[in-house]
């Protein structure tokens, strides 16, 4: 009689979106992310228009980052604009969601102060049908950091 031992190891499969879906998600995410971080001080309507581009959780995360920078009605207390300066990079894909990095220049102004981050990026995770933003982060880079490339 022979005994056989079998070892079962979990297999992790990363599910990627089909190319046509991926392209649609990337195009949506680029436009929606730039729109979300481009607004004038006091213009709550511009900020609220972006709400439809997010999942419920994604919007909560985005607005959590805005805490302290909105008034009682939810209008931003500063102006922000993002200009794309390079090619969007797909960082990863999983379960039909695409994580991408959009390089650019981020300018933020409040009253008499203004700061321009020439090396900035938007980190976006988006997916679904229709596509929605699951997470949006604004990052800035200093020196030789590759995070904004």
MARTOR-284529 format. One line per field, with one value per atom (N, C-alpha, C): residue in one letter; atom name; x, z, y. Coordinates in Angstrom, 1 decimal. Example, Ala and Ser with C-alpha at 12.3 -4.5 7.8 and 13.67 -1.06 7.14 Angstrom:
% MARTOR-284529
residu <- c(A, A, A, S, S, S)
atome <- c(N, CA, C, N, CA, C)
u <- c(13.2, 12.3, 13.2, 12.8, 13.7, 12.9)
w <- c(7.8, 7.8, 7.8, 7.1, 7.1, 7.9)
v <- c(-5.7, -4.5, -3.3, -2.2, -1.1, 0.0)
//
This chain:
% MARTOR-284529
residu <- c(X, X, X, X, X, X, X, X, X, X, X, X, X, X, X, X, X, X, X, X, X, X, X, X, X, X, X, X, X, X, X, X, X, X, X, X, X, X, X, X, X, X, X, X, X, X, X, X, X, X, X, X, X, X, X, X, X, X, X, X, X, X, X, X, X, X, X, X, X, X, X, X, X, X, X, X, X, X, X, X, X, X, X, X, X, X, X, X, X, X, X, X, X, X, X, X, X, X, X, X, X, X, X, X, X, X, X, X, X, X, X, X, X, X, X, X, X, X, X, X, X, X, X, X, X, X, X, X, X, X, X, X, X, X, X, X, X, X, X, X, X, X, X, X, X, X, X, X, X, X, X, X, X, X, X, X, X, X, X, X, X, X, X, X, X, X, X, X, X, X, X, X, X, X, X, X, X, X, X, X, X, X, X, X, X, X, X, X, X, X, X, X, X, X, X, X, X, X, X, X, X, X, X, X, X, X, X, X, X, X, X, X, X, X, X, X, X, X, X, X, X, X, X, X, X, X, X, X, X, X, X, X, X, X, X, X, X, X, X, X, X, X, X, X, X, X, X, X, X, X, X, X, X, X, X, X, X, X, X, X, X, X, X, X, X, X, X, X, X, X, X, X, X, X, X, X, X, X, X, X, X, X, X, X, X, X, X, X, X, X, X, X, X, X, X, X, X, X, X, X, X, X, X, X, X, X, X, X, X, X, X, X, X, X, X, X, X, X, X, X, X, X, X, X, X, X, X, X, X, X, X, X, X, X, X, X, X, X, X, X, X, X, X, X, X, X, X, X, X, X, X, X, X, X, X, X, X, X, X, X, X, X, X, X, X, X, X, X, X, X, X, X, X, X, X, X, X, X, X, X, X, X, X, X, X, X, X, X, X, X, X, X, X, X, X, X, X, X, X, X, X, X, X, X, X, X, X, X, X, X, X, X, X, X, X, X, X, X, X, X, X, X, X, X, X, X, X, X, X, X, X, X, X, X, X, X, X, X, X, X, X, X, X, X, X, X, X)
atome <- c(N, CA, C, N, CA, C, N, CA, C, N, CA, C, N, CA, C, N, CA, C, N, CA, C, N, CA, C, N, CA, C, N, CA, C, N, CA, C, N, CA, C, N, CA, C, N, CA, C, N, CA, C, N, CA, C, N, CA, C, N, CA, C, N, CA, C, N, CA, C, N, CA, C, N, CA, C, N, CA, C, N, CA, C, N, CA, C, N, CA, C, N, CA, C, N, CA, C, N, CA, C, N, CA, C, N, CA, C, N, CA, C, N, CA, C, N, CA, C, N, CA, C, N, CA, C, N, CA, C, N, CA, C, N, CA, C, N, CA, C, N, CA, C, N, CA, C, N, CA, C, N, CA, C, N, CA, C, N, CA, C, N, CA, C, N, CA, C, N, CA, C, N, CA, C, N, CA, C, N, CA, C, N, CA, C, N, CA, C, N, CA, C, N, CA, C, N, CA, C, N, CA, C, N, CA, C, N, CA, C, N, CA, C, N, CA, C, N, CA, C, N, CA, C, N, CA, C, N, CA, C, N, CA, C, N, CA, C, N, CA, C, N, CA, C, N, CA, C, N, CA, C, N, CA, C, N, CA, C, N, CA, C, N, CA, C, N, CA, C, N, CA, C, N, CA, C, N, CA, C, N, CA, C, N, CA, C, N, CA, C, N, CA, C, N, CA, C, N, CA, C, N, CA, C, N, CA, C, N, CA, C, N, CA, C, N, CA, C, N, CA, C, N, CA, C, N, CA, C, N, CA, C, N, CA, C, N, CA, C, N, CA, C, N, CA, C, N, CA, C, N, CA, C, N, CA, C, N, CA, C, N, CA, C, N, CA, C, N, CA, C, N, CA, C, N, CA, C, N, CA, C, N, CA, C, N, CA, C, N, CA, C, N, CA, C, N, CA, C, N, CA, C, N, CA, C, N, CA, C, N, CA, C, N, CA, C, N, CA, C, N, CA, C, N, CA, C, N, CA, C, N, CA, C, N, CA, C, N, CA, C, N, CA, C, N, CA, C, N, CA, C, N, CA, C, N, CA, C, N, CA, C, N, CA, C, N, CA, C, N, CA, C, N, CA, C, N, CA, C, N, CA, C, N, CA, C, N, CA, C, N, CA, C, N, CA, C, N, CA, C, N, CA, C, N, CA, C, N, CA, C, N, CA, C, N, CA, C, N, CA, C)
u <- c(0.8, 0.0, 0.9, 0.5, 1.3, 0.4, 1.1, 0.4, 0.9, 0.0, 0.4, 0.0, 0.9, 0.6, 0.5, -0.5, -0.8, -0.7, 0.0, 0.1, -0.7, -1.6, -2.5, -2.0, -1.6, -1.2, -2.2, -2.5, -3.5, -2.8, -3.6, -3.1, -3.8, -3.0, -3.5, -3.6, -4.7, -5.0, -5.4, -4.6, -4.9, -5.8, -6.9, -7.9, -7.7, -7.4, -7.2, -8.4, -8.6, -9.8, -9.4, -10.3, -10.0, -9.6, -8.7, -8.1, -9.1, -10.2, -11.2, -11.8, -12.1, -12.5, -11.5, -10.2, -9.1, -8.9, -9.0, -8.8, -9.9, -11.2, -12.3, -12.2, -11.7, -11.5, -10.4, -9.3, -8.2, -8.7, -9.3, -9.8, -10.8, -11.7, -12.6, -11.9, -11.0, -10.2, -9.4, -8.7, -7.9, -8.8, -9.9, -10.8, -11.4, -12.0, -12.7, -11.8, -10.6, -9.6, -9.2, -8.9, -8.5, -9.6, -10.8, -12.0, -12.2, -12.0, -12.3, -11.3, -10.1, -9.1, -9.0, -9.8, -9.8, -11.1, -10.9, -12.1, -11.6, -12.5, -12.2, -12.7, -12.1, -12.5, -14.0, -14.7, -16.1, -17.1, -16.5, -17.4, -17.7, -18.7, -19.1, -19.8, -20.4, -21.1, -20.1, -19.0, -17.9, -17.5, -17.3, -16.8, -17.9, -19.2, -20.3, -20.6, -20.3, -20.5, -19.6, -18.4, -17.5, -18.0, -19.0, -19.5, -19.9, -20.6, -21.1, -20.0, -18.8, -17.7, -17.1, -17.5, -16.9, -17.9, -17.4, -18.2, -18.5, -19.5, -19.8, -18.6, -17.9, -16.7, -15.5, -15.4, -14.4, -14.6, -15.8, -16.1, -15.9, -16.2, -15.9, -14.4, -13.6, -12.2, -11.6, -12.2, -11.7, -12.1, -13.3, -13.7, -13.0, -12.6, -11.9, -10.6, -9.9, -8.7, -8.9, -10.2, -10.6, -11.0, -11.1, -11.5, -10.5, -11.2, -10.4, -10.2, -10.6, -10.4, -11.7, -12.8, -14.1, -14.9, -15.8, -16.6, -17.8, -18.7, -19.9, -20.8, -20.8, -21.7, -20.9, -19.7, -18.9, -18.2, -18.2, -17.4, -15.9, -15.0, -13.6, -13.2, -12.3, -11.8, -10.6, -10.2, -9.0, -9.3, -8.5, -8.6, -7.5, -7.8, -6.9, -7.0, -5.9, -5.9, -4.8, -5.1, -4.1, -4.0, -2.7, -2.4, -1.6, -2.1, -1.4, -0.1, 1.0, 2.3, 3.0, 2.4, 3.0, 2.0, 2.5, 1.7, 1.3, 0.0, -0.6, 0.0, 0.4, 1.0, 0.0, -0.2, -1.0, -0.1, -0.4, 0.5, 0.1, -1.2, -1.6, -3.1, -3.5, -4.9, -5.3, -6.5, -7.0, -8.5, -9.1, -10.6, -11.3, -10.7, -11.4, -11.1, -10.4, -10.1, -8.7, -8.5, -7.2, -6.6, -5.4, -4.7, -3.7, -3.9, -3.0, -2.5, -1.4, -0.7, -0.7, -1.2, -1.3, -0.3, 0.8, 1.8, 1.3, 1.7, 1.3, 1.8, 1.2, 1.5, 0.3, 0.4, -0.7, -0.5, -1.5, -1.4, -2.6, -2.2, -3.3, -3.1, -4.2, -4.2, -5.2, -4.9, -5.8, -5.5, -6.5, -6.4, -5.2, -4.2, -3.0, -1.9, -2.0, -0.9, -1.2, -0.1, -0.2, 1.0, 0.8, 1.9, 1.7, 2.8, 2.7, 3.7, 3.2, 4.0, 4.2, 5.4, 5.7, 5.9, 6.1, 6.2, 5.1, 4.0, 2.9, 2.2, 1.3, 0.6, -0.7, -1.6, -2.9, -2.8, -3.0, -3.0, -4.5, -4.9, -6.4, -6.6, -7.6, -8.1, -9.5, -9.8, -11.1, -11.5, -12.8, -13.3, -14.8, -15.3, -16.7, -17.4, -18.7, -19.4, -20.8, -20.9, -20.0, -18.8, -17.7, -16.5, -16.8, -16.2, -16.2, -14.9, -14.6, -13.3, -13.5, -12.6, -12.7, -11.8, -10.7, -9.8, -9.0, -8.8, -8.1, -7.2, -5.9, -4.9, -4.1, -3.8, -2.9, -1.6, -0.5, 0.8, 1.7, 2.7, 3.7, 5.1, 6.0, 7.4, 8.5, 9.5, 10.6, 11.9, 12.8, 14.1, 14.0, 14.7, 14.7, 13.6, 12.7, 11.6, 11.0, 10.7, 10.1, 8.6, 8.0, 6.6, 5.7, 6.2, 5.4, 5.7, 6.5, 6.8, 5.7)
w <- c(0.0, 0.0, 0.0, -0.8, -0.9, -0.4, 0.3, 0.8, 0.0, -0.4, -1.1, -0.2, -0.1, 0.6, -0.5, -0.3, -1.2, -0.4, -0.9, -0.3, -1.1, -0.4, -1.1, -0.6, -1.6, -1.2, -1.9, -1.2, -1.8, -3.0, -4.0, -5.2, -5.2, -5.4, -5.4, -6.9, -7.3, -8.7, -8.7, -9.4, -9.5, -10.8, -10.6, -11.7, -12.4, -13.6, -14.3, -15.2, -15.4, -16.3, -17.8, -18.6, -20.1, -20.6, -21.6, -22.1, -22.4, -23.0, -23.3, -22.0, -21.0, -19.7, -19.0, -19.0, -18.4, -19.0, -20.3, -21.0, -20.6, -20.5, -20.1, -18.7, -17.8, -16.4, -16.2, -16.9, -16.9, -17.4, -18.5, -19.1, -18.1, -17.5, -16.5, -15.3, -14.8, -13.5, -13.7, -14.9, -15.1, -15.1, -15.8, -15.9, -14.5, -13.9, -12.6, -11.5, -11.4, -10.3, -10.5, -11.7, -11.9, -11.5, -12.0, -11.7, -10.1, -9.4, -8.0, -7.2, -7.7, -7.0, -7.6, -8.5, -9.1, -8.7, -7.9, -7.4, -6.9, -6.7, -6.1, -4.7, -3.9, -2.5, -2.4, -1.6, -1.4, -2.4, -3.4, -4.4, -4.0, -3.1, -2.7, -3.8, -4.7, -5.8, -6.7, -6.9, -7.7, -7.0, -5.7, -5.0, -5.0, -4.7, -4.7, -6.1, -7.2, -8.5, -8.7, -8.0, -8.1, -7.3, -6.4, -5.6, -6.4, -7.5, -8.4, -9.0, -9.0, -9.6, -8.6, -7.4, -6.3, -5.8, -5.3, -4.5, -3.2, -2.4, -1.1, -0.2, -0.1, 0.7, 0.2, -1.1, -1.7, -1.4, -1.5, -1.2, 0.3, 1.2, 2.6, 2.8, 2.2, 2.4, 1.8, 0.7, 0.1, 1.0, 1.5, 2.3, 3.7, 4.1, 5.4, 5.2, 4.1, 3.8, 3.7, 3.5, 3.4, 4.7, 5.8, 7.1, 7.5, 8.0, 8.4, 7.3, 6.1, 4.9, 4.2, 4.9, 4.4, 5.4, 4.9, 5.9, 6.4, 7.1, 7.7, 6.6, 5.4, 4.4, 3.5, 3.8, 3.0, 1.8, 1.7, 0.6, 1.0, 0.1, 0.4, 0.8, 1.7, 2.2, 1.4, 0.4, -0.4, -1.8, -2.7, -4.2, -4.5, -5.4, -5.8, -7.3, -7.9, -9.3, -9.6, -10.5, -10.8, -12.3, -12.8, -14.2, -14.5, -15.4, -15.7, -16.5, -16.1, -16.8, -17.4, -17.3, -17.9, -18.1, -18.5, -18.8, -17.6, -17.5, -16.4, -16.4, -15.2, -15.1, -14.3, -14.8, -14.1, -13.1, -11.8, -10.8, -10.5, -10.5, -10.3, -10.7, -10.8, -11.1, -10.2, -9.7, -8.9, -8.9, -9.2, -9.1, -10.0, -11.1, -12.0, -11.7, -10.6, -10.2, -10.7, -11.1, -11.6, -10.6, -10.2, -9.3, -10.3, -10.4, -11.3, -10.6, -11.2, -10.8, -11.9, -11.6, -12.6, -12.2, -12.9, -12.5, -12.9, -12.1, -12.5, -11.5, -11.7, -10.8, -10.1, -8.7, -7.9, -7.3, -7.5, -7.0, -6.0, -4.8, -3.8, -3.2, -3.1, -2.6, -1.5, -0.6, 0.5, 0.8, 0.6, 0.9, 0.1, 0.8, 0.1, -0.1, 0.4, 0.3, -0.9, -1.6, -2.7, -2.7, -2.9, -3.0, -4.3, -5.0, -6.2, -6.0, -6.1, -6.0, -7.5, -8.0, -9.3, -9.5, -8.5, -8.5, -7.6, -8.2, -7.5, -8.3, -7.7, -8.4, -7.7, -8.5, -8.0, -8.0, -6.9, -6.8, -6.8, -7.7, -7.9, -8.0, -7.3, -7.5, -8.0, -9.2, -9.8, -10.4, -10.6, -11.3, -11.2, -11.7, -11.7, -13.0, -13.1, -14.3, -13.9, -14.0, -14.6, -13.6, -14.1, -13.3, -12.2, -11.0, -9.9, -9.2, -8.6, -7.8, -6.5, -6.1, -4.8, -3.8, -4.4, -3.5, -4.3, -3.8, -4.4, -3.4, -3.7, -2.8, -3.6, -3.0, -3.6, -2.9, -3.7, -3.1, -3.7, -2.9, -3.4, -3.1, -4.0, -3.9, -3.8, -3.1, -3.0, -3.5, -4.0, -4.4, -5.5, -5.3, -6.3, -6.2, -5.3, -5.1, -6.4, -6.6, -7.8, -7.7, -6.5, -6.2, -7.1, -7.7, -8.6, -10.0, -10.4, -11.8, -12.4)
v <- c(-1.2, 0.0, 1.2, 2.2, 3.4, 4.6, 5.5, 6.7, 7.9, 8.7, 9.9, 11.1, 12.0, 13.2, 14.4, 15.1, 16.3, 17.5, 18.5, 19.8, 20.8, 21.4, 22.4, 23.8, 24.6, 26.0, 26.9, 28.0, 28.9, 29.6, 29.8, 30.5, 31.8, 32.8, 34.2, 34.6, 34.9, 35.4, 36.8, 37.6, 39.0, 39.2, 39.6, 39.8, 41.1, 41.2, 42.4, 42.7, 44.0, 44.4, 44.1, 43.8, 43.7, 45.0, 45.0, 46.2, 47.4, 47.1, 48.1, 48.7, 47.9, 48.4, 49.2, 48.7, 49.3, 50.7, 50.8, 52.1, 53.1, 52.6, 53.4, 53.9, 53.0, 53.3, 54.4, 54.2, 55.2, 56.5, 56.6, 57.9, 58.6, 57.8, 58.3, 58.8, 58.0, 58.4, 59.6, 59.8, 61.0, 62.2, 62.2, 63.4, 63.7, 62.6, 62.8, 63.2, 62.7, 63.1, 64.5, 64.9, 66.3, 67.3, 66.9, 67.7, 67.8, 66.7, 66.7, 67.6, 67.8, 68.6, 70.0, 70.4, 71.7, 72.4, 73.5, 74.2, 75.6, 76.5, 77.8, 77.8, 78.7, 78.9, 79.3, 78.7, 79.0, 78.4, 77.6, 77.0, 75.6, 75.5, 74.2, 73.4, 74.1, 73.4, 72.6, 73.2, 72.5, 71.2, 71.3, 70.2, 69.1, 69.5, 68.6, 67.9, 68.6, 68.0, 66.7, 66.7, 65.6, 64.4, 64.6, 63.5, 62.3, 62.5, 61.5, 60.6, 61.1, 60.3, 59.3, 59.3, 58.5, 57.4, 56.4, 55.4, 56.2, 55.7, 56.3, 56.3, 55.2, 55.1, 56.0, 56.0, 56.8, 58.3, 58.7, 60.1, 60.4, 59.5, 59.7, 59.9, 59.0, 59.1, 60.5, 60.9, 62.1, 63.3, 63.3, 64.4, 64.4, 63.2, 63.1, 63.9, 63.8, 64.6, 66.1, 66.4, 67.8, 68.5, 67.6, 68.1, 69.2, 70.3, 71.5, 72.5, 72.1, 72.9, 73.2, 73.0, 73.3, 74.1, 74.9, 75.7, 74.9, 75.5, 74.8, 74.2, 74.8, 74.3, 73.3, 73.0, 72.0, 72.6, 73.9, 74.6, 74.7, 74.5, 74.6, 76.0, 76.1, 77.4, 77.8, 77.1, 77.4, 77.0, 77.5, 77.2, 76.1, 75.3, 74.2, 74.0, 73.7, 73.3, 72.3, 71.4, 70.3, 70.3, 70.4, 70.3, 69.1, 68.2, 67.0, 67.4, 66.8, 67.1, 65.9, 64.8, 63.6, 62.5, 61.3, 60.2, 59.5, 59.1, 58.4, 57.0, 56.5, 55.2, 54.3, 53.1, 52.1, 51.4, 51.6, 51.0, 49.5, 49.2, 47.9, 47.7, 46.4, 46.1, 45.0, 45.0, 43.9, 43.9, 42.8, 42.7, 43.7, 44.0, 45.0, 46.4, 46.7, 48.0, 48.4, 49.6, 50.0, 51.1, 50.9, 51.9, 52.6, 53.9, 54.7, 55.9, 56.4, 57.6, 58.6, 59.8, 60.9, 62.0, 62.2, 63.2, 64.6, 65.6, 66.9, 68.0, 69.2, 70.3, 70.7, 70.8, 71.1, 72.5, 73.4, 74.7, 74.9, 75.4, 75.7, 77.1, 77.8, 79.2, 79.4, 80.2, 80.6, 82.0, 82.9, 84.3, 84.8, 85.3, 85.9, 84.9, 83.7, 82.7, 81.8, 81.4, 80.4, 79.5, 78.3, 77.3, 76.5, 76.3, 75.5, 74.3, 73.1, 71.9, 71.4, 71.7, 71.3, 69.8, 69.1, 67.6, 67.0, 66.8, 66.3, 65.1, 64.4, 63.4, 63.1, 62.5, 62.1, 60.5, 59.9, 58.4, 58.1, 57.3, 57.0, 55.5, 55.0, 53.7, 53.8, 53.2, 53.4, 52.0, 51.8, 50.7, 50.6, 49.5, 49.3, 49.7, 49.4, 49.8, 50.4, 51.7, 52.6, 52.9, 53.3, 53.5, 54.6, 54.3, 55.2, 55.3, 56.4, 56.5, 55.8, 54.9, 54.2, 54.9, 55.6, 56.3, 57.3, 58.5, 59.6, 60.2, 60.2, 60.9, 61.9, 63.0, 64.0, 63.8, 63.6, 63.5, 64.5, 64.9, 65.8, 65.2, 65.5, 64.8, 65.9, 65.5, 66.4, 65.7, 66.5, 65.9, 64.9, 63.8, 62.7, 61.6, 61.9, 60.9, 60.5, 59.2, 58.7, 58.6, 58.9, 58.8, 59.6, 60.7, 61.5, 61.3, 60.3, 60.0, 59.1)
//
